[in-house]
Amino acid sequence: MSDTANAVTWFEIPVSDLTRATAFYEEVLGVRLRPLVEGGFKMAWFPQHEGAPGSSGGLVEGRTPGRAGTLVYLTVPDIDAALARVEACGGSVVLPRASGDYGSIAHFEDSEGNLVALYSR
């Protein structure tokens, strides 16, 4: 790995129903995802902000969702507000907000059954 490269280039969250999952994440995170088909996969990409460090990722239909595997942390301005939207959109809180010197985190299960995390400074 290059000294100037970020460790993460891209992430994919597997989904069974792209329309349902896109609506879930758009509501919970307050963003618009960009739908597209890439390499034969139906996807919805999270926004990437011009000039911001790091990369984006997306939802990918056709892979098996679940709680096992890599845990993705998504940055939000207000974890408590996002967790309230998780439950309102049919997800569930797995780990309520926990805070420390690093900031705050929380874990939730999304509309597809994936375990995903939130982070806020």
N, C-alpha and C positions, 0 to 999 in steps of 0.2 A: 504494500500500500504506500502511495506517495505521501510525503510529509505535508503536502498541501491539499490532499483529498479528504473529504469527510468519509467516515466509516460506512455510512449508509448512502447508497445510491438511489434506491427505490424500495418501496414496500408494497405488498399486495395483501388485501384483506379478502379472503374467499367468501363468496355469497351464493345463496341458492336462488334468490329473487332480486335481481339488480334494481328493479323499479322500487321495491319495498326498501331495500338497503340504502339506496340513494336518498329517498325521502327521509329515512331515519337520520342519516348523517348530516344532511342539509339542515334539518330542524335542530338537531342536538348541537351542532357546531356553528350554526348561523352562517353557512357558506353555500355557494353553488358549486356542484361538481360538474365536470365536463364529460358528457357521454361520448364514447367512441368505440370503434371496433379495431383492435390491433392484434395482428397475428392470429386472427380467427377467434379471439376472445372478446366478449362484450365487457366493457369496462366503464367506470365513471372515475375520473381523475380529480383528486383534491386540488385546490388552487395552489399555484406556485407564484410567489410574489417576486416581481422583477428586482433583481439585485440583492435579494435576501439570501443569506447563506443556507446551505442544506438543500434538500431536494423534496420532491413531492412523492405521492404514491397514489394508490387507487383501490377501488373495489373491483373484483374480478369474478364474473359469473362462471360457474361450471367447475369450480373447485369445491372441495368439501369443507364447510365451516366447522369450527369446533373450538374447544378451550385449550387443547394441547398445542404446543409449538411456541413460536416466537411471540413475545408480547410487545405490541406497538404502543408507544406513548404519543398522544396527540396533544399539542399545546393549545390551551384555551385561556382566555383572560379571567374567567370566573368558574372555578370547578363546581361550586355549589349550584350555580344556575344551570350549568351543563348537565349535572346529575339529575336535576329536577326535570329537564327536558328528556333525558334518557328514559325515565320512568313513564313520562307522559306519552312517549313514542313507542312504548311496548318493550323496552329493554329493562334490565334490572341492575341495581347497584350491587356489586360483589364486595368491594372494599370502599367504605366511605372515605371522604377526604382525610388524609394523614399529612401532617406538616412537619417540617424540619428545617435545618439550615439550608438545604438545597432548594426548598420551595415546597409545593404541595402536590400530592398525587392522589389518584383514586382509580379503581378498576370497575368496569361494568361489562355486562353481557349485552351484545347488540341484538338487533332484530333477527339475526341469522344464527345466533348461538355462539358467536366468537367472543373470546375474552379480550378486551381492549382496555387501554389505560389512558388517563388524562394527566397532564402536567401543567402547572402554573407556577410562576415565580411569586 
